[in-house]
Amino acid sequence: MTALTAENTIASYDQQLARLAQIVDLDSYPIHDLDHPITRELVARCREQLDDIGCSVIADFVRPDAQERMRQEAHRLMPCIFRSEQKHNPYMTKEDSELPQQHPNRFLQHRTAGFINTDIIPEDSDMLAMYDNDIMTRFIGECLGIWPIYTWADPLARCPYGVLEDGDYFPWHFDGNEFTVSVSVEQPAEGGTFEYAPNIRSVEDENIEGVNRVLSGDKEGVYELEWKPGYLQLFKGRYALHRVQEVRGPGAWITALPTYMTDPDTVNRPEHSKQFYGRALPIHFVRETNRPDTLTD
């Protein structure tokens, strides 16, 4: 029995490695070998950048043919996209009229954007194969300097495509999860620039004054991301205020959003899920009180 289990484990690893090699450029980035000098250097760079500016980008991480398959998949699923047009504050919470008018909770911006929810993405998707891959998860954990980490339990938001088309804008907000790993699938002709203010809040301090400065247009400490198809980004979105500028002209801003958590059970709050993904499922209500911290979402 022990030998059979070991053989099955080896077979499973080999299968995962073979599938991952169809998606990730393992020649340039041998992430399956954490002791490889290239991988050690890559992990060290990612950790340093995440600590310094809350974000790290790996260029041409996804193979061009896999990136194109993801692009075609997203376009096939466009008729099923959930699009929303609404106003929200940076925390994706309801406005509290008892707070001062200048509080970020009462700073409402109009969002027009879409998501292709994870639950409608085909099981044979390259994106899902990369996301639900133990080798990939281990590499991400190494880059974050955190272990264990888990693929997200949220059935709608665990690994969707975010889509912005001509005229769409995704305003300033914080993520409900600790870390996001994004893959650029398509970029528009104009606009769609990703901006972020890293580490602007912490578990101990919401930093209302600093958040207000960014919301009022202060660019000090705000970064812009170089973002091209096939690029992979690691991002501390729970602590960084961020947005995607308005998309203009032909083409779309399509980004895959595989998301990892340090808590295997946490999901989005129901209100957050409704605003982003069009609906809340029973799991969102059942686990609403199971939060990774006491931050305002």
N, C-alpha and C positions, 0 to 999 in steps of 0.2 A: 504493500500500500504506500509506504514511504517513497519507494523508487518511482511509482506511478505518479504520485503527487509532484515529485521533483521534475519528472519528464513533462508533465502538463504545464508546470511553471515555466520551464525552458521553452516549450512550444509557444506558450502564450507570449513570452517576451520576444521570441523571434518573430511572431506574427505582428506584434505591435511595432517592432523595429522596422520590419519590411513595409508596413503601412505608413509609418512616419516618414520613411525615406522617399515615399511618393509625394510627400507634401513639403517637407522641410529640406533645405539644402544642407544635408549632413556632411558633405565634403568641406564646405566652408565653415560650418558650425556643427562639429561632432558632439552634439549635446547628449548623445547616448553614452559617451565616455567622459564622465566627470573628472577623470584624472588626466585627460588629454591637455597638453599645454595651451592649446587654443581655447578650450572650454574653460580652463582655470582663469585665463586672462579675461575672457568674456564675462564670466561670473563676477570677477573682481571689479570690472568696469561698471557692470550693471549695479552692483551694490553701492559703489561709490557715488554714482549718479543719483540713485534713489535716495540715498542719505542726504546728498547735497541739494538736489533740485526736485526730488520726488518723482522723477521720470527718467526712463532710459529707452533708447530706440536702437533696434538691431536692423540694419539695412539689408534688404534682399534676403530676408529670413525664409520666406515662403517661395518655393520654386515657381517660376513664371507659369508653367502649365497648370499647377494647382491653383494659383491665384486666378487664372482665367476660368477654371472650373467653378470656383467660388463666385466669380462675377456673373457667370451665366446662370448659376443656381439662384442667386439673389434676384436677377431679372425675371426668371421663371416664376418666382414666388411673389413678385410685385403686386399682382392682383389680390393677394391675401394680406397685404401690409395693413397694419393698424396705424392710421394717421390721426394725429390729434392737433387741434388748435385751441390753446387755452393759455391763461395767464397763471404763473406760479412764482413763488419765492425761491430763493436758492436752496431751501431745505425740502422742497416739495411737500410742505405741510400747509394746513389751512391758515389763512391770515387771522391773526389775533388782534382784534380792534382795541384791546386793552393795552397793548404795547405802544410805546412812543411811535409817532409817525416815521421817525428816521431809523427805526429798527429794521435790520435786514428781513425779518419775517414779513414786513409790510412792503418790501420792494418787489413789486410784481412786474414781470416781463412777459411778453407774448411769445409763445413757442409754437412753431409749426414744424413738425418732424414726424418720422415714421419708424416703426420697428417691425421687422419680420421675426415674430416670436419663435422661441426655440422649439415649441411643441409642434410646429408645422414643418420643420426642416427635416428632410429625408434622413433615415438612419445611416445611409451610405455616404452622407456628406463628407467631403474632405475636412471641412471645418470641425464637424463633430468628431471625426476620427482623430484629429490632432488634439482636440480638447479632452476627450475621454481616453487619453493615452497616458499610462503610468510613467513612461519615460519623459514625456513633456511635463507632466505635473512635478516630477522630481526636479527637473531642470529649473522650472519656475520657482520652486521652493528654494533652490540653491541661490538663485539670483536675488530673491527677496530676503535671504538669510533667515528664513522661518520654516520650521518643520515640526509637525506635519501641517500641510495645507490640503484643502479639499476642493473638488469641483463643487459648484454652488448647488444647493438643494432646490433653489427656486425654479419650478418647471417652465416658466415663461421667460425668465431673464437670465438663465444660466449661460447661454451662448447664442444670443440673437444677432441679427444684422441690424445695425442702425443705418437709416437712410434719410438723407436730406437732398431735395431737388431744388430747382430754380425757385428762389424766393424764400426758402425755408431757413429758419434760424433756431439754434438751440442755445438758449440764454444761460447765464451764469448759474451754476448749481454745484452741490456736493453729491457724491455717490453714496448709496446706502450700504455698500460693501467696502471692505478694506482695500482691495487691490483689483485692478482691471488689467487684463492683457488684451490689447487690441491689434487687429491686423487690417491694414488698409487694403481694400478690394478694388475700389474705383475712386477717382478724384474728379471733381467738376472742372469746367473750363476756368471758372473764376470763383473766388471766395472759398468758404469751407475751412478757413484757417483755425487750427486748434490753439486756444490760448489757456494758460493756467497760471495760478498763483500758488506755488507749492508750499506745503506746510503752514498754511495761513491760520489753521486752527489745530488744536490738539485735544486729546481726551480730557485734559485738565482745563483747557481754556478755549472758549468759542471765539475769542478775539473779535468781538462785534465791531470795534473801531476799525480794525484792519480790513474786515470784510466790507464795511461801508466805503472805505477808501477805494477799493477796486470797483465796487458797484457804481461809484460816482465818476469813474473814468480814469482814475490814477493808474498809470502803467508801471509804476515803480515796483519791481519784484515780479512782474508778469512776463512770462515766457511765451514764445510762439514755437510750435512744433513743426519740424520738417517732416512731411508726411507724404509718402509715395506708395503706390500699390506694391504689395509684397513686404512692406516694412512691418515689423512687430514692435509694439510699445508696451512697456511695463509702467504702471502708473498707480500712485497712491491717491486714488480719487476721493477717498473719504475725508482726507485732510487738506485737499487742494481745491480751491474754488476754480471752476473751469467752464469753458463754453466753446461752441463752434460758431464762427462768424457766418453771416448770411451767405448762402450759395447763390451764384448768379450764372446764368447761361446754360448751355447744354452740358450733358453729363450729370452724374450724381456723386454725392459724397456717400460712399457705402463702406462701412467699417464693421468687421466682425468683432464681437465683444465677448470673448471667452472670459469668464469671471471665476476667481478663486477666493476661498474663505478660510479663515482659521477656525471657524465654528462650523461643523458639518450640518447643523440643523437650522441656522438662521436663514430667513427669506425676507423679501421686501415687506414693508408695511402695506396693508390693503390700499391705503390712499395713494401711496407711491406706485403700486402696481397698476391701479386704475388709470393714473395719469400717464404712465409710460407705455403700458402694454394693453390697455383697453378694458381690462377686467381683473378682478381679484378672485382667486380660487379658494376653496375651503382651507387649504394649507396656510394661506396668508393670514387668515383670521385666527386659526388655531395657534400659530406660532408668533403672533404679533408681539407678545410680551417677551419673547426670547430675543434679546438684543445683545450685540457684542460689546456695547458701551452705553453711556448715558448721553451721548451727543444728540443734539437736535438733528434729525435726518435732513 
